[in-house]
């Protein structure tokens, strides 16, 4: 298992003639202009990093707010790669291993999906398994449910060194990776984000090898289990996980 810590920076619509926001393209309201990724091994240890700048084509001029917080400008992006080229590099970086993406909130996954869809890089079977590191940090720091902490505030609260500016996709991915490594013993709920489900996500059920469970019971009982007994033990296990036997 590998973990890909992913962070994105976006551009959006702005009416430069009137000096205010204009209506975005509904198919892709937030255009990705930078991809930052950190690959971690199964112990959440650093393996490699990726930093990709992308030429904007949907909103060719940078929104003033985006310029201010990211430090990016037209000159820095004009000769960069297309999103399609950047996505190919990201896919090569991820590799063919089974991976879980780690993000600061689900927005980056949602907008990645929309950008992929805009350029025809997604099919009906598309799905991403991910961990919401922001949610884990918010719970660890005892934030009010529904009030998630910002990345900079989390880095400060966890006493991590701030040595690079925020709102840079690679730097933010690095900070997120450090937080994940620090909180790796917390419950890390793996969620699934699919093409048809861009608002809600569902928790993946843990994969249980019931053959090992049955063999353990058979060894203790000194005999083979019947088909009905296996059904009972399986449902007792699953019922316990769902807490349906808890006293009301």
C-alpha positions in Angstrom: 0.0 0.0 0.0 1.2 3.5 -0.9 -0.1 6.8 0.1 -0.2 9.9 -2.2 -0.6 13.2 -0.3 -2.2 15.5 -2.9 -2.7 19.2 -2.9 -4.0 21.5 -5.7 -4.1 25.2 -6.5 -6.8 26.6 -8.6 -7.7 29.5 -10.9 -11.3 30.8 -11.4 -13.3 33.2 -13.4 -12.9 37.0 -13.0 -14.3 39.9 -15.1 -11.2 42.1 -15.5 -13.2 44.6 -17.4 -15.6 45.3 -14.5 -13.2 44.3 -11.8 -15.4 41.6 -10.3 -16.1 37.9 -10.5 -17.8 36.6 -13.6 -19.9 33.5 -14.1 -17.6 30.4 -14.2 -17.8 27.5 -16.7 -20.2 25.2 -14.8 -18.3 22.1 -16.1 -15.1 23.3 -14.4 -15.5 26.3 -12.1 -12.0 25.8 -10.5 -9.2 25.2 -13.0 -6.2 23.4 -11.6 -2.9 25.4 -12.1 -0.6 23.5 -9.8 -0.4 19.9 -8.5 1.7 19.0 -5.5 2.1 15.4 -4.5 4.1 13.4 -1.9 4.4 9.6 -2.1 4.6 7.8 1.2 5.2 4.1 1.9 3.1 1.9 4.1 4.7 3.4 7.2 3.8 6.9 6.0 7.5 7.6 5.4 8.6 9.9 2.5 9.5 8.3 -0.8 9.3 11.0 -3.5 7.6 14.3 -4.4 6.1 15.9 -7.5 5.5 19.5 -8.4 3.6 20.4 -11.6 2.7 23.9 -12.8 -0.1 24.0 -15.4 -1.0 26.6 -18.1 -4.5 27.9 -17.6 -6.8 27.6 -20.6 -10.3 27.9 -19.2 -9.6 31.1 -17.3 -6.5 32.4 -19.1 -5.8 35.3 -16.7 -5.2 34.6 -13.0 -7.8 35.8 -10.6 -6.3 38.6 -8.5 -6.9 36.7 -5.3 -5.2 33.6 -6.7 -2.2 35.7 -7.7 -2.0 37.2 -4.3 -2.2 34.0 -2.2 -0.2 31.7 -4.5 2.5 34.1 -5.8 1.9 32.6 -9.2 1.5 34.9 -12.3 0.9 34.6 -16.0 4.6 34.6 -17.0 5.3 31.7 -14.6 2.5 29.6 -16.2 2.3 30.6 -19.8 4.9 28.1 -21.1 3.9 25.3 -18.7 2.3 21.9 -19.6 -1.4 21.3 -20.2 -3.6 19.7 -17.6 -3.7 16.5 -19.6 0.1 16.3 -19.7 0.3 17.0 -16.0 -2.3 14.4 -15.2 -0.2 11.8 -17.2 2.8 12.7 -15.1 0.8 12.4 -11.9 -0.4 8.9 -13.0 3.1 7.8 -13.7 4.2 9.2 -10.3 1.4 7.3 -8.5 2.3 4.1 -10.4 0.3 0.8 -10.5 0.5 0.1 -6.8 -2.7 0.2 -4.7 -2.8 3.7 -3.3 -4.9 5.8 -1.0 -4.9 9.6 -1.6 -4.5 11.8 1.4 -6.0 15.3 1.1 -6.7 18.3 3.3 -10.5 18.2 3.0 -12.5 16.7 0.1 -12.5 19.7 -2.1 -9.3 18.9 -3.9 -10.7 15.4 -4.8 -14.0 16.9 -6.0 -12.2 19.5 -8.2 -9.7 17.0 -9.6 -12.7 14.9 -10.7 -14.3 17.9 -12.5 -11.0 18.8 -14.2 -10.5 15.2 -15.4 -14.1 15.2 -16.6 -13.7 18.4 -18.5 -10.7 17.0 -20.5 -12.3 13.6 -20.9 -9.9 11.8 -18.7 -12.4 9.9 -16.6 -14.6 6.8 -17.3 -17.7 5.3 -15.6 -15.6 3.1 -13.4 -13.5 5.9 -11.9 -13.1 6.0 -8.2 -10.6 7.2 -5.7 -9.9 5.9 -2.2 -8.8 8.7 0.1 -8.2 9.9 3.7 -9.4 13.3 4.8 -6.4 14.5 6.9 -8.1 17.7 7.8 -10.9 15.8 9.5 -8.4 13.6 11.4 -6.5 16.7 12.6 -9.7 18.5 13.6 -10.8 15.6 15.8 -7.4 15.2 17.3 -7.3 18.9 18.2 -10.9 18.7 19.6 -12.5 21.1 17.2 -16.2 21.5 17.3 -17.8 18.9 14.9 -18.4 20.5 11.5 -15.8 23.2 12.2 -12.6 21.9 10.5 -9.3 23.5 11.2 -7.2 25.2 8.5 -3.9 23.8 7.4 -1.7 26.7 8.8 -3.6 26.6 12.1 -3.2 22.9 12.4 0.6 23.1 11.7 0.9 25.7 14.4 -1.3 23.8 16.9 0.8 20.7 16.4 4.0 22.6 16.9 5.4 21.7 13.4 8.1 23.9 11.9 6.8 26.5 9.4 9.7 26.9 6.9 7.9 27.4 3.6 5.0 29.6 2.5 1.4 28.2 2.4 -0.9 28.2 -0.6 1.8 26.4 -2.7 0.6 22.9 -3.7 3.9 21.2 -3.0 4.5 23.0 0.3 0.9 22.3 1.5 1.3 18.6 0.5 4.5 18.5 2.5 2.8 20.0 5.6 -0.2 17.6 5.2 2.2 14.7 5.0 3.9 15.7 8.2 0.6 16.0 10.0 -0.5 12.6 8.7 2.8 11.0 9.9 2.3 12.6 13.3 -1.3 11.4 13.6 -0.9 8.0 11.9 -2.0 6.2 15.0 -5.4 8.0 15.0 -8.3 6.2 13.3 -7.7 6.7 9.6 -11.0 6.3 7.9 -10.6 5.4 4.2 -13.4 6.9 2.1 -14.4 6.3 -1.5 -15.1 9.1 -4.0 -16.7 8.0 -7.3 -17.6 9.7 -10.5 -21.3 9.7 -9.7 -20.9 10.7 -6.1 -19.2 14.1 -5.9 -21.0 15.5 -2.9 -21.1 12.6 -0.4 -18.6 10.0 0.3 -19.0 6.6 1.9 -16.8 4.8 4.3 -15.2 1.6 2.9 -16.1 -1.5 4.9 -13.0 -3.2 6.3 -11.9 -6.3 4.3 -12.1 -9.3 6.6 -10.6 -12.7 5.7 -13.3 -14.8 7.1 -11.4 -18.0 6.2 -8.8 -17.1 8.8 -11.6 -16.4 11.3 -13.3 -19.7 10.7 -9.9 -21.6 10.9 -9.2 -19.9 14.3 -12.6 -21.0 15.6 -12.2 -24.5 14.2 -8.8 -24.9 15.9 -10.3 -23.9 19.2 -13.3 -26.2 18.8 -11.3 -29.1 17.5 -13.7 -29.7 14.5 -14.9 -28.2 11.2 -17.6 -25.7 11.2 -20.8 -26.3 9.3 -22.1 -23.9 6.7 -24.8 -22.6 9.0 -22.2 -22.1 11.8 -20.0 -20.1 9.5 -23.0 -17.9 8.6 -23.8 -17.3 12.3 -20.2 -16.4 13.2 -19.9 -14.1 10.2 -23.0 -12.2 11.1 -22.2 -12.0 14.7 -18.8 -10.5 13.8 -20.4 -7.9 11.4 -23.2 -7.2 13.9 -20.5 -6.5 16.6 -18.7 -4.1 14.2 -22.0 -2.2 13.7 -22.7 -2.3 17.4 -26.2 -3.7 16.9 -25.8 -5.8 20.1 -24.9 -2.9 22.3 -27.2 -2.4 25.2 -29.7 0.5 24.6 
